[in-house]
Amino acid sequence: MQQKKFEELFEGYLQNNLSDAEQQQMMKIMQQGVHDDFLKEKIHEMLKSDYVTDVMDKKQSDDILKYILSKPQNEPKVVDLNPKRKTRVVLQSLFAAASIALLIVLGNSLFFKQKTTIPTIIPEAPAVVAQNTLIDFSGKQLVHLPDGSTVLLNDNSTLKYDKDSFDSKTREVTLTGEAFFDIKHNTEKPFIVHTGKIQTKVLGTAFNINAQNSSENIEVTVARGKVQVGDVEKVYGVITPNQQIKVNKSTLNFEQNNISSAIVTEWKSNYLILDDLNMSEAVSLIAQKYKVQIFISNEKIKNCRITASFLNEEDLDHVLKVISSVIETEYRYNKAGNVILDGKGCEKE
C-alpha cells in the first residue's frame, strides 16, 4: 500500500502537481530508504530516455540531496566525484539507500530541470557552507581541493579556504583540529596551511598536522617530501619523512624530533577511502582492511571505478552493499568465507 502511495507521490512530484503537504510526505518516505529499488529503476529509465533534462530544476534536486544528506552524522556518505567522466547528457542521479546517502555524479550539473516549489522543512546540508567567498568543511571527511590536492579531516576538525584567492599566487588554507594533507606538486604556487600563528609551507608532499584545541601544541609530521614550518617572522625548520616539529601555541617554543609518521597517522586506519579507484585497487584496500579474500568473477568489473568514503568503522557487509549498489554488482560468500563479486562490469574508458 505504501509502495503504491509513494509511486503516486513521486510521479506527481515529477509533474509538479503535489501540494506542500504531499511533498513533505514524499520526502519523509524517501528518507526511510524502503523504496530504493523503485527510485533506482526510475532514474535509470529517465537516464536512457533524455526525459531527465525536462523534469526538475537544479534547485529542486539540490534540496532533495540536502534532505537525504540530513540523516544522522554516524551514517556514511558516498560520493562519486569523478571529474574525468564524460557523458552525452550532463546530469546527476540521486537516490537514497536504507542506511546511506548516495550520490552518483555523471557530469557537471544536476539532472533535473524545471521550476517547482520546495517544502520549507528541508534542512540545510552542514558539510559545505559558502559565506561570501569562504569555503568551509567541518567534521571527518575527504576534501578535494581545486588544485587536485586532498585533505582527510579528522573528527572535530575544520578546513577553510577562500575560493577567489586559492590557487592564484599561493594555495592557502586554514586548519582547526587535525588533518592529513596530500598536496599536488607545484613549484610556482606554494601550499600554505595556517594553524593559529603557525604556517606550514610546502610545494608538494604528504604530511599530518595536529592542532586540536585540547592540546597545547601544534604538531607537524611529514610522511612524504619536505615541509617548512614557521610563523610570519621566522622559519623553525624544514623536515623530511618521519620527522616532526612541535610548537607550543602560546610561547611558540618549538622542538624537532624523529618520529614514525605511521604512528602519528594511525587515526586514518579507521577510515576506508576509495578515491576514484578502479575496482581492482578498491578490492585490494577492502581485503586488507577487513582481512578477507575477495575474488572478482568477471574481469570487466575491474574496469569499474568507485569513489566512496567510509568514516564510521562500517562493517564489511555494509561496505559491500554500498559498492554493489554503485557499480551494479552482487556479492556472496563461498564456503571458505571468501567474498565473490558478480556482475556485468564496465567497459574500458
N, C-alpha and C positions, 0 to 999 in steps of 0.2 A: 504494500500500500504506500509506504513512504517512498519507495523507489519510483513509483508512478508519479507521485506528487512532485518529487524532486525533478524528474524529467520534464514535467509540465512547467515548473517554475523556470528551469534552465532555458527551455525553448521560448518562454515568454520574455525572459531576460534578453535573449538574442534579438528578439523582435522589438525590444524597448516598450513592452506592454505591461510591466509589473508596477504595482504601487510601491511606495516606500516600505510598507509593512511586509509585502511579499518579497521584496529584495532582501530585507533583513532576514526573513525566514530562510531564504535560499542560501545566504552567506553562512548562517549558523549550521545548516545541514551540511554544506560543503566542508566546513572546518572539521566535522566529525570524521571525515575520511572514509565513510562507508560506501560512497558512490564513485570511488576512484576509477574503477573499470569503465563505467559509463562515460566519465569525463575524458579518460584517455582515448577511448574509441571515438568519441565525438570530435576531439581535437584532431585525431588522425584523419577522420573523414574530411574535416574542414581543410586540413593541410593539403590534401590531394585535390581539392576542388577549386582553389583560388577564392572560395567564398569568404575566407578569413579576412581578406582585405576590405570587405564591405560591411563588417558586422559591428565591431566595437571600436571605440577610440582609445588612444594611449592612456588618457586619464582613467578610463574605466578599468583597463587591465592593470594599471598601476595600483589602483585601490583594491582590486581583488588580491593582488600579490601582497599588499600591506596587511590585509586581513588574514591571509594564510600565514604570513610570517609573524603574526602576533601571538602564535602559540607559545607556550612556556619556554623559557630560555634553555632548559635542560633537554629540549628536543633539538636534534641536529638540523642544520640547513644543508642542502645540497645544491650547489650552483655550478652549472656548466657554463663557463665564460670563455669560450674558445674564439678569440678574435680572428683566427685564420680561416674559420669555416665560412664558406660561401654558399648561398642558396638562391634559387631563382626568385623566390618570394622572400622579401626581407621581413621577418616576423619572429615572434617568440611564442612558445606554447607553455601554458601554465596548467598544473594540476596538483592537488594535494594528495598525499598518501596518509595512511592512518596515523602514523607517528612521526611524519616528517613534513617539511615544506619543500617542495621540489620545483625547481625552475630549470627548464632546458632552454638554452639560448640558441636559436638558429640564425640569428642575424643581429642587426644593429638597432632595430626598433621593435616595439611591441606589436603583437599580432592582431590587435583589434582596431577598428576604425569607424566611428560614428558617434554623434552626441548622445549622452544619456545622463540620467540623474543617479548619483551615487548615495547610498544611505550614509547619514552623518555619523553613525555609531562606529564606523570603521576606524580603528586606532592607527596612529602613525607608526611606521616601522622605525625602531630605535637604532638600527645598525649604522646607518649613514645619515648625518644631518648636515645640510648645507646652510650656512649662515653667511650672507654676503658671498665672499669668495673662499671661505674656510671650509675644508672638508674634514669631518671628524668621525673616527672609527673608535668604538668602545667595546670592551669585552673580548673574550677569546675568539679569534677568527684569523683567517689568512687574508691579508690585504694585498691586492695587486696595485702597484703604483703606476702612474702614467708612463714612466721610463722603462717599464718592464721588470723593475725590482719587486721583490716580495718581502712582506713583513708578517711574521707569525706572532700575533699578540697573545700574551698570557692572560689569565683571568685578572679582573680588576685593573685593566690597563687601557690607555687611550693613546691614539696616534692622530696628529693633526698636521695638515699642510695647506698652504694657500694655492688654490688651483691656477691662479693667474701668474704667480711668480715661480712656481715649481718648474724645474727643468728649463729655466731661462738661462741665467748665468751660472746658477748653482741649483742643486736639488736639496731643499731643506725641509725637515720635518721636526715636530716636537713630540717627545715621548713622555708619558707618565706611566709608571709601572715597569713591566718587563716585556721585552720582545727580542726575537731573533731576526736579524736582517740578512737578506741575501741580495746584494746590490750588483746591478749591471755595471760593467766597467765602462767608464767614460772619462778619459784624461782631461777633457776640456770643461767638464761640469762636475766639480766635487760634490759628494753626497755628505750632508752635514746633519747630525742628529743633535737637537737641543734637549738637554735634560737639566732643568734648573739653570745654574750658571755654567754648567759643563757643556762643552762642544766636542762631539766625536766626528772626525772628518776622515772620509775615505774616498777612493776613486772607484773601486770595485772589489768587493770582498764579502765574507760572511762573518758575522760577529753577534754577540749577545750583549744586551745592556739590561742591567737590573737596577732600576731606580724606584723601587717600591716605597710608598710613603712610610711604611712601618720600619724602614731601615735608615740608619744614619749615613749610609754610604751610597755612592753610585759606583757600580762595578761594570767595567767594560772588558769583555773576554773575546779573544779572536779565535775563530775556527778555521779561517782561510784568508790569506792575503795580509795586508798591513793596515793598521788603524792608528790615526793620530788623535790623542786625547789632550784637551787643554781647556782654557777659558778665553775670554776676549783679550787678556793681557799676555798670556804665555802658553807655551806648549809643555805639557807634563812629560810626554814621552811618545814614542812610536813603538807599537807592539805587534808581534807576529803570532802565528798559530800557537795555541797553548800558553799564551801569556795574558796577564790581566793587570789593569790599572784600577786601583780602588781609591776613590776620592771622598773625603768627608764633606758632606753637603754644607756644613756650617763654616768650618775653618778652611776648607779647600786644601787641607793637607792630603798628600797622596802617597801611595806606595805601589811599586810594580813587583809582581810575583809570577813565577811559573806555576801553571795550574792546568789540569786536564779540562779542555773545553767540553768533552763528552760528559763529564760530571756536572759541569755548570749548566749544560743544556738538557739535562736528564728530564726536565719538566716536559719537553717535547715528546717524550716516549709515550705519553698517554694519548697523544693525538695521532690520527691517521689522516695524512694529507695526500690526496691524489690530484695533482695539479697538472691537468691536460696531459695525461699519460695514456699510452696505448694499453690494452688490457693485459698484455704480457708483462709490462712493467708493474701495472697495478696488482696483478695476481701475486707477483713476487713480494711486494710490500705487505699484502694482506697475509700471505702464507707465513712470512717472517714474524709479523706481529702476533698472530694467533697460533703460531706453531702447528700448522696443519698443512697437509699436501693438497694442492688444488690442480686439477687436470682440466684442460680445455679440449673438448671433444671435436670442435670444428675450428680449423686453423684460421678461418675468416673472423672468428671472434677476436683474435689478437689484433686485427686491424681497427677495431672499435676504440674510440678514445673516451676517457672519463675524467671529469673534474668534480671532485667531491671532498668535503671536509667533515671528518667525524671527530668531534672535540669533547665528547662526554663519556668516554670509555664504553661505547656501544659494543654489544656482543657480536660475535661472528655472524649469526643468523640475520641480525638487523642490517649489517653491512652488506651481506649478500643479497638481501631483499631489495635494498635501495639500488644497488648496482644492476641487478637483474631488471628492475623497472626502467632504468635509464637506457640500457642498451638492448632491451627486449630479449633477454635470455632467461633460462631457468637453471636452477641449481638443485643438486641432490647429493646425498651421501651414499657411498658404496659400503659394502660390508666391513671394509677395513677402517671406515671412519673418514675416508678421504672425500674431498668435495669434487664433484663433476659439474662443469658448466656446459650446458647445451644451448644451442640456438643457431639462427641462420647467419649471424655475424654481420660484418660490414665489408664493403668494397674498399680497396685502397684508394686514398685520395690522390 
